[in-house]
Amino acid sequence: MHSFRISTSTARRLPALGAALFLSLGLLAPQATQTAQADTTARAGTAAAPAGITVAPDAGSTTPRGIPFPKSPDAEKDTFHGTPDLRVKAAPTTETALAAGAVAAKSLSAAVASNAPCPNLDGLINATGSALIQHLKDLPRPSCAWPLFDLKADRAANAFDEARMVAVADALRDVSTTYPGDTSTSAGQLVAYLRAGYYKKEQYPTALGAYGPAVDNATRGALDAFFAAPHSKDISNANGDTLAEVLKVVSQSHSTGRYLGEIKWLLNTYRSNWPKQMVNSLNQLDWVVKDAFEDKNDAQGWKAVIKNDPGLLDLWAGFITRNASVLNRDDVVSNVGRHLGYFLSLPEFKERTKPLLKDLIHRFPNTGPTAALTMNLGWATRKFDKGNCATYDICDLSTRLMPVILPIQHACSPDLKIRAQDMSPLQLADTCTSLINQDAYFHKIIGDKGAIAGDVNTNLEVVAFENYDEYSWYAWAFYDIDVDNGGMYEEGNPAKPGNQARFIAHEASWLRPDFSIWNLNHEYTHYLDGRYNMHGDFDASLVTPTIWWVEGIAENISFGYRDERNEDAIEEAANKTYKLSQLFDTVYGQEADPDVNSARVYRWGWLAVRYMLQEHRADVEAVLAKYRAGDWNGARTILKTTIGTRYDAGFDAWLDACASNDCGPLPEAPTGPVTPTVPACTIADTRQFDNNCRRDNLTAVTGNYSYHFVNLPAGVRTLTLTSSGGTGNADLYYGGSSWATTGNALAKSTNAGNGETLTITDPPAGWVYFSLAAQQEFAGTTLSVQYQ
């Protein structure tokens, strides 16, 4: 889950963040919600669109690159789109949290019948063997075990060692032999412990290590006993509570293939009159089966088993058609039925699956209550049978559906348009005002050096779906994008005349009655940053790590413009997780844990950029000068060599102040020359430099030079020359042991303006020479020298 600019050809495309349940189609992980003009940060890569899907008429002739946005609270879903992912990633510590929807799918409603208070779990966490079993059985209800999901790594390593897991699995096996179809024998408490143990192993793989085969084997013994018990198939709320939890352990113990029979039983037996908790147990197949299909190594044994059961296809399709009356967007039939599309990914099933999908896609409308099913199945054809939309008669989805789904078209200005599903005139006007005013705010913080040379992205279209579900169902067909994110910024090719930059997003429905387009201000910053700071398309900028700036400035502008406190980032500051020099290396998907990676990209990106703008503005300007020129390696040299680790100590101290004082204001761009971070040179000869010093107010008329030199000791690894500020256009030349001129130079930096940087590796000892050449008469320019 991460939002960023990526490309599939010669354009810029950035997906955005989101977070919540996949209400009907399935996407990535959640991000904290925000208030009006809400936006979070986390970009994710995008996949190519389904073959043959017609793109909107003004989408351009080439596939644009995109930056995915941070996920919304309506987007914590799986690969398909818009259906709740009922997997338990964490458990609430109170039943109030569950009631508030803090964590989906911890439904053990019947178990809450007891009103006895939940005990402190310290004794349970430290217990072993029969004492541990007794502690679990003494819990008044399964939900009392949920705090186990919140244990930190050190306590979890003690609570869920292999011996304890095996002991609890054996106890579950023993009680399952007489399972009465409810929680009276504490089966639910034992299952909750096993789920928590598997979950913490997944969450902290390094700290907790991997389980040996004994744990999975013991768990399978317990599952075998449970499913063999006659009451495990009772169609009742009491059994549904426990069965739902047991099904989660099926996947956690890598046993999905082993229990194909139980899955088939659920599909065959389900009827629309099932009680609520039994429906919830069937809903667990949504993520159990998804994980099994996506397991490349088939550790679940699922693919090996189903290949020998060709009738499973017809059973799955029959499950859908038999229960067609239930279809209502986020219903269990849509949730589970959509995974029929996964059979396209298996060569053994591909040809037999095609006519089934075609029939279902055309049997049920792709709008209204059945949209979740039909559009998910359509998406599967894009994912697993790319290039063959004609086989399913869906090549014209965009042409047919866009006028119906996105009927509103509004112009804020000749260069700024909105296309929406359901926005009032006031909401349209407010959105226009927000974007127009943010443009001015961006330049107040960044300054205004004009658009990047050759950038013609003067026209932006904002597309707003009514909610995440609508976005996830239709955006892939309309705009040829992936939707496992919170939206997408398509920069396109900024050098192509007539290019249409587009921000595809959805309303933050969870914030209603307040109106907000998710990630609006964060993603609009990406548009502005791409136009005024980042040269070319996004692929070019990914040659070196630039994400610290790309996401960091988007977060700073978004929070600053909305005048909101970035509580998550400020809280992170106290942890001191990263050094500044490490943050210059940030890339998407860098950390194994998606939550950790999201924090590094967005929260720590916000912190790094905030610090650099406050404390080292001149260095930021030098880096941006490189970014604007497309000199990615030059910018990287400034960050990793010129700066290197020199600011790590200052950043560490700044984090202390930040954690206690909101990190200070976002400074505005200076109106005059930026004060360099190095002291003034003291040598009398104004042409001569020493290490780590600057000369101010340098000047030369057009065609002339400001000549300079420095005496280097032996062993210098890098020499960095940096100019900034003033008027005119001064270019920087390095001549080595000879005077530097435009005709005699070993290296040069010739950007527009006076922002130039040269880094010389392993320069010779002794006198070396450099100069500022007046491409246009310049004055008031600063030149600094640093070597190490």
C-alpha positions in Angstrom: 0.0 0.0 0.0 1.7 3.0 -1.1 1.0 5.9 -3.3 3.5 7.1 -5.9 4.1 8.2 -9.4 4.9 5.2 -11.6 4.8 4.7 -15.3 3.9 2.1 -17.9 5.2 4.1 -20.8 6.3 7.7 -21.1 4.0 9.3 -18.6 3.5 9.9 -14.9 0.9 8.0 -12.9 0.6 8.0 -9.1 -1.8 5.9 -7.1 -3.1 7.1 -3.8 -3.6 5.7 -0.3 -6.8 4.4 1.2 -7.9 2.4 4.2 -10.9 0.5 5.5 -12.8 -2.5 4.4 -13.3 -3.5 0.8 -17.0 -2.9 0.8 -17.4 -4.6 -2.5 -14.2 -5.1 -4.5 -11.1 -5.4 -2.4 -7.9 -3.2 -2.2 -5.0 -2.3 0.0 -4.5 -1.4 3.7 -6.0 1.5 5.6 -4.7 4.9 6.4 -5.9 7.3 9.1 -8.9 9.4 8.0 -8.6 13.1 7.8 -11.1 16.0 7.9 -12.3 18.1 5.0 -10.2 17.9 2.0 -8.9 14.7 3.6 -5.8 13.1 2.3 -3.2 10.6 3.5 -0.1 9.3 1.9 1.0 6.1 0.3 1.4 5.4 -3.2 1.2 2.1 -4.9 2.2 0.8 -8.3 -0.3 0.4 -11.0 -0.8 -2.4 -13.4 -1.6 -2.2 -17.1 -5.3 -2.0 -18.0 -7.3 -4.9 -19.3 -6.7 -5.5 -22.9 -9.1 -3.9 -25.2 -10.9 -1.9 -22.5 -11.8 1.4 -24.1 -10.2 4.4 -22.3 -12.0 7.7 -22.0 -11.8 9.7 -25.2 -9.5 12.3 -23.8 -7.2 9.9 -22.0 -4.4 10.3 -24.5 -2.8 7.9 -26.9 -0.3 6.5 -24.5 -0.8 4.9 -21.1 0.0 7.6 -18.6 2.2 7.0 -15.6 0.4 7.3 -12.3 0.8 8.0 -8.6 -1.5 5.9 -6.5 -2.9 7.8 -3.5 -3.1 6.7 0.1 -5.9 4.3 0.8 -9.0 5.4 2.4 -10.9 3.8 5.3 -13.1 2.3 2.7 -10.3 0.5 0.9 -8.7 -2.1 3.1 -9.6 -4.8 0.7 -8.1 -7.6 -1.3 -7.1 -7.9 -4.9 -10.7 -7.7 -6.1 -12.6 -4.5 -5.4 -15.3 -3.4 -3.1 -15.9 -6.4 -0.8 -14.9 -6.6 2.9 -11.7 -8.3 3.6 -12.7 -10.1 6.8 -9.2 -11.1 7.8 -8.2 -10.1 11.3 -5.0 -8.1 11.2 -5.4 -6.8 14.7 -8.0 -7.2 17.4 -9.8 -4.5 19.4 -9.1 -4.5 23.1 -12.7 -3.7 24.0 -16.1 -4.7 22.7 -16.8 -1.0 22.2 -14.1 -0.9 19.6 -15.7 -3.8 17.8 -19.1 -2.1 17.9 -17.6 1.1 16.5 -16.2 -0.9 13.6 -12.6 -0.5 14.6 -11.7 -4.0 13.4 -13.8 -5.9 10.9 -14.6 -9.5 11.2 -14.0 -10.3 14.8 -17.5 -11.4 15.0 -18.2 -13.6 17.9 -21.5 -12.1 18.8 -23.0 -15.0 20.6 -20.0 -15.3 22.8 -20.6 -11.8 24.2 -23.7 -13.2 26.0 -21.7 -13.3 29.2 -21.5 -10.0 30.9 -18.6 -11.0 33.1 -15.7 -8.6 32.9 -12.6 -9.7 31.0 -9.6 -10.5 33.3 -6.1 -9.1 33.0 -4.1 -11.4 30.7 -0.7 -11.2 32.3 -1.1 -14.5 34.0 -2.3 -16.1 30.7 0.6 -14.6 28.8 3.2 -16.1 31.2 1.5 -19.5 31.6 2.5 -22.7 29.9 1.0 -26.2 29.4 -2.2 -27.0 31.3 -2.1 -23.7 33.2 -2.3 -21.9 29.9 -5.2 -24.0 28.7 -7.0 -23.4 31.9 -6.5 -19.6 31.7 -8.0 -19.7 28.2 -11.0 -21.8 29.2 -11.6 -19.5 32.2 -12.1 -16.5 29.9 -15.7 -15.5 30.0 -15.9 -15.3 26.2 -13.6 -15.5 23.2 -13.5 -11.7 22.8 -11.6 -11.5 26.1 -8.6 -13.0 24.2 -8.5 -10.2 21.7 -5.9 -8.1 23.6 -3.4 -10.9 22.6 -3.5 -9.4 19.0 -2.1 -6.1 20.4 1.0 -7.6 22.1 4.3 -6.0 21.1 7.1 -8.2 19.7 8.9 -9.0 23.0 5.8 -10.1 24.8 4.4 -11.9 21.8 7.6 -13.9 21.4 7.0 -15.2 25.0 3.2 -15.7 24.7 3.3 -17.6 21.4 6.3 -19.9 21.4 6.0 -23.2 19.6 5.3 -25.3 22.7 2.4 -23.1 23.8 0.9 -23.1 20.3 1.1 -26.9 20.1 -0.5 -27.2 23.6 -3.4 -25.0 22.7 -3.9 -26.7 19.3 -4.0 -30.1 21.1 -6.5 -28.7 23.6 -8.7 -27.5 20.7 -8.5 -31.0 19.2 -9.7 -32.5 22.5 -12.7 -30.2 23.0 -13.6 -30.5 19.3 -14.4 -34.2 19.6 -17.5 -33.2 21.7 -18.0 -29.8 20.1 -21.7 -28.9 20.9 -22.1 -26.2 18.2 -21.5 -23.3 20.5 -18.8 -21.8 22.8 -19.7 -23.6 25.9 -16.6 -25.8 25.8 -14.3 -22.8 25.2 -13.4 -23.8 21.7 -13.7 -20.1 20.7 -11.2 -19.0 23.3 -8.7 -21.6 22.1 -9.2 -20.6 18.5 -8.7 -17.0 19.3 -5.4 -17.7 20.9 -4.2 -19.7 17.8 -5.3 -16.9 15.5 -3.4 -14.4 17.6 -0.3 -16.5 17.6 -0.2 -17.0 13.8 -1.0 -13.3 13.4 1.9 -12.1 15.6 4.3 -14.4 13.7 3.2 -12.8 10.5 3.5 -9.3 12.0 6.9 -9.8 13.6 8.7 -12.4 11.4 12.1 -11.3 12.5 11.5 -11.0 16.3 9.4 -14.1 16.6 10.9 -16.3 14.0 9.1 -19.0 12.0 7.2 -22.0 13.5 8.4 -25.5 12.7 6.0 -28.0 11.2 4.8 -29.1 14.7 2.5 -26.1 15.0 0.7 -26.5 11.7 0.5 -30.3 12.2 -1.1 -29.8 15.6 -3.4 -27.2 14.3 -4.5 -29.4 11.5 -5.2 -32.2 14.0 -7.5 -29.7 15.8 -9.2 -28.6 12.6 -9.7 -32.3 11.5 -11.4 -33.0 14.8 -13.6 -29.8 14.6 -14.8 -30.5 11.1 -15.5 -34.1 12.0 -17.8 -33.0 14.8 -21.5 -33.2 13.6 -22.4 -29.9 15.2 -19.7 -28.0 13.2 -22.2 -28.0 10.4 -25.1 -26.7 12.5 -26.8 -23.8 10.6 -27.0 -21.5 13.7 -25.6 -18.3 15.0 -24.0 -20.2 17.9 -22.0 -22.4 15.5 -21.4 -19.6 13.1 -19.5 -17.6 15.7 -16.9 -20.4 16.2 -16.9 -21.6 12.6 -16.0 -18.2 11.3 -12.9 -18.1 13.6 -11.9 -21.7 12.7 -12.0 -20.8 9.0 -9.5 -18.1 9.5 -7.1 -20.6 11.2 -7.5 -22.8 8.1 -5.6 -20.2 6.0 -3.2 -19.2 8.8 -2.1 -22.9 9.1 -1.6 -23.2 5.4 -4.3 -25.8 5.1 -6.9 -24.4 2.6 -6.4 -27.3 0.2 -6.8 -29.8 2.9 -10.3 -28.5 3.7 -11.7 -28.1 0.2 -14.5 -30.4 1.2 -15.6 -27.9 3.9 -15.4 -25.0 1.5 -17.5 -26.9 -1.1 -20.0 -27.7 1.7 -20.4 -24.0 2.5 -20.9 -23.1 -1.2 -23.4 -25.9 -1.7 -25.4 -25.5 1.4 -25.7 -21.7 1.7 -29.2 -20.3 1.3 -30.5 -16.8 1.7 -32.3 -17.6 5.0 -29.0 -18.5 6.8 -28.7 -16.7 10.2 -26.3 -13.8 10.4 -23.3 -15.5 12.0 -23.4 -18.4 9.6 -23.4 -15.9 6.8 -20.3 -14.4 8.4 -18.6 -17.8 8.4 -19.2 -18.1 4.7 -17.8 -14.6 4.3 -14.5 -15.8 5.7 -13.9 -17.6 2.4 -13.5 -14.2 0.8 -9.9 -13.8 2.0 -9.2 -17.5 2.7 -9.7 -18.4 -1.0 -8.1 -15.2 -2.2 -4.9 -15.9 -0.3 -4.9 -19.5 -1.6 -5.2 -18.4 -5.2 -2.5 -15.8 -4.8 -0.1 -18.1 -3.1 2.6 -18.5 -5.8 4.2 -21.4 -4.1 0.9 -23.1 -3.3 1.9 -23.5 0.4 -1.9 -23.9 1.0 -2.0 -26.9 -1.3 -5.1 -25.3 -2.8 -4.1 -25.3 -6.5 -2.9 -28.8 -6.4 -6.2 -30.0 -5.0 -8.6 -28.1 -7.1 -6.9 -29.2 -10.3 -8.3 -32.6 -9.6 -11.8 -31.3 -9.1 -13.0 -29.7 -12.3 -16.6 -29.7 -11.0 -15.6 -26.9 -8.6 -16.1 -24.4 -11.4 -19.7 -25.3 -12.0 -20.3 -25.4 -8.2 -18.9 -21.9 -7.8 -21.0 -20.5 -10.7 -24.1 -22.3 -9.4 -23.5 -20.7 -6.0 -23.9 -17.4 -7.7 -26.9 -18.1 -9.9 -28.8 -20.1 -7.3 -28.5 -17.1 -4.9 -29.0 -14.3 -7.4 -31.8 -12.8 -5.3 -29.2 -12.0 -2.6 -27.0 -9.8 -4.8 -26.8 -6.4 -3.3 -23.3 -5.0 -3.8 -21.7 -6.0 -0.5 -23.5 -9.3 0.0 -21.8 -12.6 0.7 -22.6 -14.0 -2.8 -20.8 -11.1 -4.4 -17.9 -11.3 -1.9 -17.2 -15.0 -2.5 -18.6 -15.4 -6.0 -16.2 -12.9 -7.5 -13.3 -15.2 -6.8 -14.6 -17.4 -9.7 -12.5 -15.0 -11.7 -9.3 -16.4 -10.2 -9.8 -19.6 -12.1 -8.7 -17.7 -15.2 -5.2 -17.6 -13.6 -4.9 -21.4 -13.8 -4.1 -22.9 -17.2 -6.1 -26.0 -16.4 -9.3 -23.9 -15.9 -8.8 -21.0 -18.3 -10.8 -22.2 -21.3 -13.7 -23.6 -19.2 -13.8 -20.4 -17.1 -14.2 -18.0 -20.0 -17.8 -18.9 -21.0 -18.9 -19.0 -17.3 -17.6 -15.4 -16.8 -19.1 -14.2 -20.0 -22.4 -15.6 -19.0 -22.3 -14.1 -15.5 -21.1 -10.7 -16.7 -24.0 -10.4 -19.1 -26.6 -12.2 -17.0 -26.4 -9.5 -14.3 -26.3 -5.7 -14.9 -23.0 -3.9 -14.3 -24.8 -1.1 -12.5 -27.0 -1.2 -9.5 -27.1 -4.0 -6.9 -25.2 -6.5 -9.1 -22.4 -4.1 -10.0 -20.0 -5.5 -7.4 -20.2 -9.0 -8.9 -20.1 -8.1 -12.6 -17.5 -5.4 -12.4 -15.2 -7.6 -10.3 -15.5 -10.5 -12.7 -14.8 -8.0 -15.5 -11.7 -6.9 -13.6 -10.6 -10.5 -13.4 -10.7 -10.8 -17.2 -8.4 -7.7 -17.3 -6.1 -9.2 -14.7 -5.8 -12.8 -15.9 -6.8 -12.6 -19.6 -5.4 -9.3 -20.8 -6.0 -8.5 -24.4 -9.1 -10.5 -24.8 -11.9 -8.2 -23.8 -13.8 -9.1 -26.9 -14.1 -12.7 -25.6 -16.4 -11.3 -22.9 -18.0 -8.5 -25.0 -16.8 -5.8 -22.6 -14.4 -3.8 -24.7 -16.9 -0.9 -24.7 -17.4 -0.7 -21.0 -16.0 2.8 -20.8 -18.1 4.1 -23.7 -21.3 2.6 -22.3 -20.9 3.3 -18.6 -18.9 6.6 -18.2 -21.9 8.9 -19.1 -24.0 6.9 -16.6 -21.5 6.7 -13.7 -19.8 10.1 -14.2 -22.5 12.4 -15.6 -21.4 15.7 -14.0 -18.9 17.9 -15.8 -17.8 21.2 -14.4 -15.1 23.7 -15.3 -13.4 25.6 -12.5 -11.3 27.4 -15.1 -10.2 26.8 -18.6 -7.3 24.7 -17.2 -9.1 22.9 -14.3 -12.1 20.6 -14.8 -14.1 18.3 -12.5 -15.9 15.2 -13.7 -18.0 13.7 -10.9 -20.6 11.0 -10.0 -22.6 13.0 -7.5 -21.5 16.5 -6.4 -23.8 19.4 -5.7 -23.1 22.9 -7.2 -21.8 24.1 -3.8 -19.4 21.1 -3.5 -18.1 21.7 -7.0 -17.5 25.4 -6.2 -15.8 24.6 -2.9 -13.5 22.1 -4.6 -12.6 24.6 -7.2 -11.8 27.2 -4.6 -9.7 24.7 -2.6 -7.5 23.8 -5.6 -7.1 27.4 -6.8 -6.1 28.6 -3.4 -3.8 25.7 -2.8 -1.9 26.6 -6.0 -1.0 30.0 -4.4 -0.1 28.3 -1.1 2.3 25.9 -2.9 4.2 28.7 -4.5 4.3 30.6 -1.2 6.2 27.6 0.3 8.2 26.5 -2.7 8.8 29.8 -4.4 8.0 30.4 -8.1 10.8 29.7 -10.5 8.3 28.9 -13.3 7.3 25.6 -14.8 9.9 23.0 -15.8 11.3 23.6 -19.2 9.2 21.7 -21.8 6.4 20.9 -19.3 3.0 21.6 -21.0 0.8 20.0 -18.3 -1.4 23.1 -18.0 -4.7 21.2 -17.9 -5.9 19.1 -15.0 -9.1 17.0 -14.7 -10.3 15.9 -11.3 -12.5 12.8 -11.4 -14.5 12.1 -8.2 -16.5 8.9 -7.8 -19.2 8.9 -5.1 -17.3 6.5 -2.8 -14.5 4.0 -2.8 -16.6 1.2 -4.0 -17.7 3.0 -7.1 -14.1 4.0 -7.8 -12.9 0.5 -7.4 -15.6 -1.0 -9.6 -15.4 1.4 -12.5 -12.1 3.4 -12.6 -10.1 0.4 -14.0 -12.4 0.2 -17.0 -12.7 4.0 -17.6 -9.1 5.0 -17.1 -7.0 1.9 -17.6 -5.6 1.9 -14.0 -5.3 -0.4 -11.1 -7.6 0.4 -8.2 -5.8 -1.2 -5.2 -5.2 2.2 -3.8 -7.1 5.3 -2.7 -7.0 7.0 -6.1 -4.6 7.8 -8.9 -2.9 10.8 -10.3 -2.1 10.3 -14.0 0.5 12.9 -15.0 0.7 11.6 -18.5 3.6 12.7 -20.7 4.2 16.3 -19.5 6.1 17.2 -22.7 3.2 16.1 -25.0 1.0 19.0 -26.3 -2.6 18.4 -25.4 -1.7 15.9 -22.7 -4.5 15.4 -20.1 -3.2 15.2 -16.5 -5.9 13.6 -14.4 -6.6 13.0 -10.7 -8.9 10.1 -10.3 -10.4 9.9 -6.8 -13.4 9.3 -4.7 -15.4 11.0 -2.0 -14.4 10.3 1.7 -17.8 8.8 2.4 -16.9 8.0 6.0 -16.6 11.7 6.8 -20.2 12.5 5.8 -22.1 14.7 6.3 -18.9 16.7 5.7 -17.9 16.6 2.1 -14.3 15.7 1.2 -12.5 14.2 -1.8 -10.0 11.7 -0.5 -6.4 12.9 -0.9 -7.5 15.9 -2.9 -4.8 18.3 -1.5 -2.1 15.7 -1.2 -2.5 14.6 -4.8 -2.9 18.1 -6.2 0.5 18.8 -4.7 1.9 16.0 -6.8 0.5 17.7 -9.9 2.1 21.0 -8.8 5.4 19.3 -7.8 5.6 17.5 -11.1 5.0 20.7 -13.0 7.3 23.0 -11.1 10.0 20.8 -9.4 10.4 17.4 -11.0 11.7 17.2 -14.6 10.1 14.9 -17.1 8.0 11.9 -16.2 8.1 9.9 -13.0 10.1 6.9 -14.3 13.0 9.3 -14.8 12.9 10.5 -11.3 12.9 7.0 -9.9 16.5 6.5 -11.3 17.5 7.5 -7.8 15.5 7.7 -4.5 13.4 10.8 -4.6 10.4 9.6 -2.6 11.6 11.4 0.6 10.8 14.7 -1.2 7.9 13.6 -3.5 5.8 12.3 -0.6 7.3 14.5 2.1 6.4 17.7 0.3 2.9 16.4 -0.6 2.3 15.7 3.0 3.7 19.1 4.2 1.7 21.1 1.7 -1.5 19.1 2.3 -1.4 19.5 6.1 -0.1 23.0 5.9 -2.7 24.2 3.5 -5.5 22.7 5.5 -3.9 24.0 8.7 -4.0 20.6 10.3 -1.7 19.0 12.8 0.1 15.9 11.5 -0.5 13.9 14.6 0.8 10.6 13.3 4.1 12.1 12.1 4.6 14.0 15.3 4.0 10.8 17.3 6.6 9.1 15.1 9.2 11.7 15.8 9.5 10.6 19.4 10.4 7.1 18.2 13.5 8.3 16.3 13.2 5.3 14.0 15.4 6.7 11.2 18.4 8.9 10.7 18.0 11.7 8.1 20.7 10.1 5.9 18.5 6.9 5.9 15.4 8.8 4.8 17.2 10.1 1.7 17.2 6.4 0.7 13.5 5.8 1.0 11.7 4.0 -1.8 8.2 2.5 -2.1 7.9 -1.0 -0.7 11.2 -0.8 1.1 10.0 -2.2 4.5 8.7 -5.7 4.8 5.7 -4.6 6.9 3.4 -2.5 4.8 2.4 -0.4 7.9 6.1 0.3 8.6 6.7 1.2 5.0 3.8 3.5 4.9 5.0 5.3 8.0 8.5 5.7 6.5 7.2 7.0 3.2 4.6 9.4 4.5 5.2 10.3 8.1 8.9 10.2 8.0 8.9 11.9 4.6 6.9 14.7 6.2 9.5 14.9 9.0 12.5 14.9 6.7 11.1 17.6 4.4 9.9 19.7 7.3 13.4 19.6 8.9 15.2 20.4 5.7 13.0 23.3 4.8 13.4 24.8 8.4 17.1 24.2 9.0 18.8 23.7 5.6 16.8 25.6 3.0 19.9 26.3 0.8 20.5 22.6 0.5 16.8 22.0 -0.5 17.2 24.7 -3.2 20.4 23.0 -4.5 18.6 19.6 -4.6 15.5 21.1 -6.3 17.8 22.8 -8.9 19.0 19.3 -9.8 15.5 17.9 -9.8 14.2 20.6 -12.1 17.0 19.9 -14.5 16.5 16.2 -14.4 20.0 15.7 -12.9 18.9 12.9 -10.6 22.5 11.7 -10.0 23.6 15.2 -9.1 20.8 15.6 -6.6 21.7 12.2 -5.2 25.3 13.3 -4.8 24.2 16.4 -2.8 22.1 14.3 -0.5 24.4 11.3 0.1 27.8 12.9 -0.3 27.7 16.7 0.2 25.2 16.3 3.1 25.8 12.6 3.9 25.5 12.1 7.6 26.4 15.7 8.6 22.8 16.6 9.6 22.0 13.3 11.4 22.8 14.7 14.8 20.8 17.9 14.2 17.9 16.0 12.9 17.9 13.8 16.0 17.8 16.9 18.2 15.1 18.4 16.1 13.0 15.3 16.5 13.0 15.8 20.3 11.7 19.3 19.9 9.3 18.2 17.2 7.7 15.6 19.4 7.0 18.1 22.1 6.3 21.2 20.0 4.5 20.1 16.8 7.6 20.4 14.8 7.4 24.1 14.1 5.8 26.0 11.2 6.2 25.2 7.5 8.5 28.0 6.4 7.7 30.2 3.4 10.1 30.5 0.5 12.5 33.4 1.1 12.0 36.4 -1.1 15.8 37.1 -1.4 18.8 34.8 -1.7 18.8 31.8 0.6 21.3 32.0 3.4 23.7 29.1 2.9 24.3 26.7 5.6 28.1 27.1 5.5 30.0 30.1 7.1 31.6 32.9 5.1 35.2 32.4 4.0 37.8 34.4 5.9 40.8 34.3 3.6 41.6 37.9 2.4 41.8 37.0 -1.3 38.2 36.9 -2.3 39.0 34.4 -5.1 40.3 31.8 -2.7 38.2 29.3 -0.7 38.9 27.0 2.2 36.9 24.0 3.2 33.2 24.5 4.2 32.9 28.2 3.5 31.1 30.6 1.1 31.6 33.8 -0.9 28.6 36.1 -1.2 27.6 38.8 -3.7 29.6 37.5 -6.6 29.0 39.2 -9.9 30.1 39.2 -13.6 28.9 40.8 -16.8 27.7 38.7 -19.7 30.6 36.7 -21.2 32.9 37.2 -18.2 33.8 35.1 -15.2 34.1 35.1 -11.5 37.3 33.0 -11.0 38.1 31.0 -7.9 40.4 28.3 -6.5 41.1 26.2 -3.4 44.2 24.3 -2.2 43.1 20.7 -1.5 45.1 18.4 0.9 45.9 14.9 -0.2 43.2 12.3 0.2 40.1 14.4 -0.5 37.3 12.0 -1.7 34.8 14.5 -2.9 34.8 18.2 -3.7 31.4 19.9 -3.9 30.8 23.4 -5.4 27.4 25.0 -5.0 26.1 28.3 -6.3 22.7 29.9 -5.5 20.8 33.1 -5.3 21.0 36.4 -7.0 19.9 37.6 -10.4 20.9 36.6 -13.9 22.3 33.3 -15.1 25.6 32.1 -13.8 26.9 28.6 -14.9 29.5 26.7 -12.9 32.7 25.3 -14.4 35.5 23.2 -12.9 38.9 23.1 -14.5 41.0 20.9 -12.2 44.6 22.1 -12.2 43.8 24.7 -14.9 41.7 27.9 -14.9 38.1 27.0 -15.6 36.4 28.5 -18.7 33.6 27.5 -21.0 36.2 26.1 -23.4 38.4 24.5 -20.7 36.5 22.5 -18.1 36.5 19.0 -16.7 32.9 19.4 -15.4 30.1 21.9 -15.6 26.6 22.7 -14.4 24.6 24.9 -16.7 21.0 25.1 -15.4 18.8 28.1 -15.9 19.3 30.6 -13.2 22.1 30.5 -10.6 21.3 27.2 -8.8 24.3 25.0 -9.8 26.1 22.1 -8.1 29.2 20.1 -9.1 30.6 17.2 -7.1 34.1 16.1 -8.1 35.2 12.6 -7.0 38.9 12.1 -6.0 40.1 15.5 -7.1 43.9 16.0 -7.2 45.8 17.4 -4.2 47.0 21.0 -4.6 45.4 24.0 -6.3 42.2 23.4 -8.3 40.3 26.0 -10.2 36.6 26.8 -10.8 34.5 29.7 -12.0 31.1 31.2 -12.4 30.6 32.0 -16.1 28.0 34.8 -16.9 25.7 33.2 -19.4 23.7 36.4 -18.6 25.0 39.1 -16.3 24.6 38.0 -12.7 24.9 39.6 -9.3 24.3 38.8 -5.7 25.2 35.1 -6.2 26.7 32.9 -3.5 29.3 30.2 -4.1 30.2 27.6 -1.5 33.0 24.9 -1.3 32.9 21.7 0.8 35.3 18.8 0.6 35.8 15.6 2.6 
